[in-house]
């Protein structure tokens, strides 16, 4: 019960949760990462994600399988959006089901950090006065791109 997906379509919370729903699970945890309106007090107009799909899918599947086994999960689903993601829209869903909530909470945090650290997904932050490419990790500054 491991699901990974890369898509250009808007993400759907119910669809993601349904991928991990099970009568064996006493808990489902869902993380939805959204585009915020600023980075370091600089207004953001949109984010744009790109990837090398075959490699990123393989990496996401490895992460999901390892997290599932380590935390004894019933199921895990990781869906990442590609292309432009507007303010308030979701760029990633991570859903996890587990017999008990504690392992699902811990697994969710770990899954997100592993995706940010390892998945071959790159983010372009677009500001009112230009843009930067940066890794998909929190707090790491990018390099300004001349448009």
C-alpha positions as CSV (number, residue, x, y, z in Angstrom):
1,X,0.0,0.0,0.0
2,X,2.6,2.5,-1.2
3,X,1.5,5.2,-3.7
4,X,3.6,8.0,-5.2
5,X,2.5,10.4,-7.9
6,X,3.8,13.5,-9.8
7,X,1.0,15.6,-11.4
8,X,0.4,18.9,-13.0
9,X,-3.3,18.8,-11.8
10,X,-4.5,20.5,-8.6
11,X,-4.2,18.1,-5.7
12,X,-7.4,16.7,-4.0
13,X,-7.3,15.9,-0.3
14,X,-10.0,13.3,-0.4
15,X,-8.3,11.4,-3.2
16,X,-5.0,11.3,-1.4
17,X,-6.6,10.1,1.9
18,X,-8.6,7.4,0.1
19,X,-5.3,5.9,-1.1
20,X,-4.3,5.0,2.4
21,X,-7.7,4.4,4.0
22,X,-8.0,0.9,5.6
23,X,-10.0,-0.9,8.2
24,X,-6.6,-1.9,9.8
25,X,-5.8,1.8,10.4
26,X,-6.8,3.6,13.6
27,X,-5.3,6.8,12.4
28,X,-4.8,8.7,9.1
29,X,-2.5,11.7,9.1
30,X,-2.4,14.1,6.1
31,X,0.1,16.8,5.4
32,X,-0.8,19.4,2.8
33,X,2.0,21.8,1.9
34,X,0.7,25.1,0.4
35,X,2.3,28.0,-1.4
36,X,2.6,31.0,1.0
37,X,2.6,34.6,-0.1
38,X,6.1,35.5,0.9
39,X,9.7,34.2,1.6
40,X,11.9,36.2,3.9
41,X,9.3,39.1,3.8
42,X,9.6,39.2,-0.1
43,X,6.2,38.8,-1.7
44,X,5.9,35.6,-3.8
45,X,3.5,35.5,-6.7
46,X,3.7,31.8,-7.5
47,X,5.9,28.7,-7.2
48,X,6.9,26.5,-10.1
49,X,8.1,22.9,-9.7
50,X,10.1,20.9,-12.2
51,X,11.6,17.4,-12.1
52,X,13.1,14.5,-14.0
53,X,10.1,12.3,-13.6
54,X,11.5,8.8,-13.8
55,X,14.2,9.5,-11.3
56,X,11.9,11.5,-8.9
57,X,9.3,8.7,-8.9
58,X,11.9,6.1,-8.1
59,X,13.2,8.3,-5.2
60,X,9.7,9.0,-3.9
61,X,8.9,5.3,-4.0
62,X,12.0,4.4,-2.1
63,X,11.3,7.0,0.6
64,X,7.7,5.9,1.0
65,X,8.6,2.2,1.2
66,X,11.3,2.9,3.8
67,X,9.0,5.1,5.9
68,X,6.2,2.5,5.7
69,X,8.5,-0.3,6.9
70,X,10.3,1.8,9.6
71,X,7.1,3.0,11.2
72,X,4.8,0.0,10.7
73,X,2.3,1.9,8.6
74,X,-0.7,0.4,6.9
75,X,-0.3,2.8,3.9
76,X,1.5,5.8,2.6
77,X,0.8,8.2,-0.3
78,X,3.1,11.0,-1.5
79,X,1.7,13.2,-4.3
80,X,3.7,16.2,-5.5
81,X,2.4,18.8,-7.9
82,X,4.5,20.1,-10.9
83,X,4.3,23.3,-12.8
84,X,2.9,26.5,-11.5
85,X,1.3,26.4,-8.0
86,X,-0.5,29.6,-7.0
87,X,-0.7,31.2,-3.6
88,X,-2.8,29.1,-1.2
89,X,-2.7,26.0,-3.5
90,X,-1.2,22.7,-2.5
91,X,2.1,21.5,-3.9
92,X,2.5,18.3,-1.8
93,X,0.2,15.8,0.0
94,X,1.6,13.1,2.3
95,X,-1.0,10.8,3.7
96,X,-0.2,8.0,6.1
97,X,-2.3,5.3,7.8
98,X,-1.3,3.4,10.8
99,X,-2.8,1.3,13.6
100,X,-2.0,4.1,16.0
101,X,-1.6,7.9,15.7
102,X,1.8,8.3,17.2
103,X,3.6,6.4,14.5
104,X,1.6,8.1,11.8
105,X,2.6,11.6,13.1
106,X,6.3,10.7,13.4
107,X,6.2,9.1,9.9
108,X,4.6,12.1,8.3
109,X,7.2,14.5,9.5
110,X,10.0,12.2,8.5
111,X,8.5,11.6,5.1
112,X,8.3,15.3,4.4
113,X,11.9,15.9,5.4
114,X,13.1,13.0,3.3
115,X,11.2,14.2,0.3
116,X,12.7,17.7,0.7
117,X,16.2,16.3,1.2
118,X,16.3,13.6,-1.5
119,X,13.6,14.0,-4.2
120,X,14.8,15.4,-7.5
121,X,12.2,18.2,-7.5
122,X,13.3,21.8,-8.0
123,X,11.4,24.9,-7.1
124,X,11.3,28.3,-8.8
125,X,10.0,31.1,-6.6
126,X,8.6,33.9,-8.6
127,X,8.5,37.3,-7.0
128,X,7.1,40.6,-8.3
129,X,10.7,41.7,-9.3
130,X,12.1,38.4,-10.6
131,X,12.6,34.8,-9.5
132,X,15.0,32.3,-8.0
133,X,15.6,28.6,-8.4
134,X,16.3,26.8,-5.2
135,X,16.3,23.4,-3.7
136,X,13.1,22.1,-2.2
137,X,14.5,22.6,1.3
138,X,13.2,25.1,3.9
139,X,15.3,28.2,4.4
140,X,17.9,27.6,1.7
141,X,18.3,30.7,-0.5
142,X,18.3,30.3,-4.2
143,X,20.1,32.0,-7.0
144,X,18.4,34.9,-8.7
145,X,17.4,34.2,-12.3
146,X,17.4,37.0,-14.8
147,X,14.0,36.9,-16.7
